[in-house]
Amino acid sequence: MTTSSPFALHQGVLHAEQVSLAKLARQHGTPLYVYSRHALRQAWQSFQDGAAGRDVLVCYGMKANSNLAVLNEFRQLGAGFDIVSGGELARALAVGADPARIVFSGVGKQVWEMQAALEAGVKCFNVESEDELRRLDEVAQGMGRQAPVSLRVNPDVDAHTHPYISTGLKENKFGVAIEDALRIYQHAATMDGIRIVGVDCHIGSQITEAAPYMDALGKLIDLIKALADHGIVLHHLDLGGGLGIRYTDETPLAPRILLDQVFQTLEKHALANLQLILEPGRSLTGNAGVLLTTVQYLKHSDARNFAIVDAAMNDLLRPTLYEAWHNVQPVQPRPMQDDTPRYDVVGPVCESGDWLARDRQLALEQGDLLAIMSAGAYGFTMSSHYNSRPRAAEVMVDGDRAHVVRPRENIQALFASEAMLPD
Ligand SMILES: *Cc1c(COP(=O)(O)O)cnc(C)c1O
């Protein structure tokens, strides 16, 4: 496998692998999500290279992109799955995932979700509060089972030195404070419905350096030693997901670099016998997908130029939600001049927040096709029907072939299950 991007220009037309994106847009319409199977495999391979014979379980954080074709690809490659809902559990089981490779994260697990996961026999519940632990104990006992448990601790990694961290801080809703963890583990050890198997954290997303992971690891190691002193021995250590990708000019953290550092530290503390779990989402799918959209109108004013396209915040929410930056690439680029205008690329939704990119120099004409790059993670999965817009179709390219992995939704289906009150 080559490491070049599967999205590249061939004879003036942007392709996904060997398939022209212009052709896909003609065949399937826009907005259209296009994924590259090769890119998924390439991203997976970088974790395999990093694992290099060590006891590492990579559980794909499937909320990034949970299309069955994507899940099935990762299952075939040997991935486990990190799920955050009963719905995601059902998707994982639908592609034949091995429950013994599924970890269940999330702050708000409901009783039915716990039951479904116990029934399936998941590897581990990543428990995020003492309340949840009590409920899980009850539910498991009610089923005559024991729930395998890891406590998600919040290592309170310093945000000032690592600005991209957003979920590993004290003021955050996720996990339990690391100072409380020993006490809660001791409580868990008294519960008949609970079997302690590990510890986990997930400190944030789009992290591009190893340092925050290593800070968190250091704190987890202290906890693991304290637990051992109290007779609580763990089987695995889960460092979560969060590895960044290149949206613009970031240098992503290679899994190998992270894993080498992690195992060096574990060995130093005689803990390399622990299984290591990672839960990458974005880094496995983000750069494996683009969102294709067609320019509907160009609108020029003194203050600003707008390219109004047929994709919108309901298709790709990240710009609106996080002010995220996505590269915008014309599928058939026109020559640029110094006075080529700069555009805000916006959708048709009735919200000022409905934009996909801002202030981009683009040589555009009505009808041109644009590719919103790096849209393979947190793209389709965050999409909605807002403004009664059917959701985009999804296509997976594999070499010179393209497979529709989810057809465009039809308008009737949007409200087919709604009902009016009786007269
Ligand atoms: C979202 C999430 C992930 C995946 O995060 P990425 O930044 O996409 O790698 C992993 N673990 C948990 C608990 C999550 O909530």
The ligand as a Tripos MOL2 file, in Angstrom:
@<TRIPOS>MOLECULE
LIG
   15    15     1     0     0
SMALL
NO_CHARGES

@<TRIPOS>ATOM
      1 C1        -15.4140   10.0740   20.8800 C.3       1 LIG1
      2 C2        -14.6840    9.0730   21.6870 C.ar      1 LIG1
      3 C3        -13.6120    8.3570   21.1500 C.ar      1 LIG1
      4 C4        -13.0620    8.6380   19.7710 C.3       1 LIG1
      5 O1        -12.4570    9.8950   19.7620 O.3       1 LIG1
      6 P1        -11.5830   10.3920   18.4900 P.3       1 LIG1
      7 O2        -11.1530   11.7500   18.8730 O.co2     1 LIG1
      8 O3        -12.5060   10.3910   17.3250 O.co2     1 LIG1
      9 O4        -10.4590    9.4460   18.3220 O.co2     1 LIG1
     10 C5        -13.0060    7.3970   21.9280 C.ar      1 LIG1
     11 N1        -13.4310    7.1380   23.1950 N.ar      1 LIG1
     12 C6        -14.4640    7.8090   23.7440 C.ar      1 LIG1
     13 C7        -14.8810    7.4880   25.1190 C.3       1 LIG1
     14 C8        -15.1110    8.7930   23.0180 C.ar      1 LIG1
     15 O5        -16.1260    9.4710   23.5860 O.3       1 LIG1
@<TRIPOS>BOND
     1     1     2 1
     2     2     3 ar
     3     2    14 ar
     4     3     4 1
     5     3    10 ar
     6     4     5 1
     7     5     6 1
     8     6     7 2
     9     6     8 1
    10     6     9 1
    11    10    11 ar
    12    11    12 ar
    13    12    13 1
    14    12    14 ar
    15    14    15 1
@<TRIPOS>SUBSTRUCTURE
     1 LIG1         1 GROUP 0 **** ****
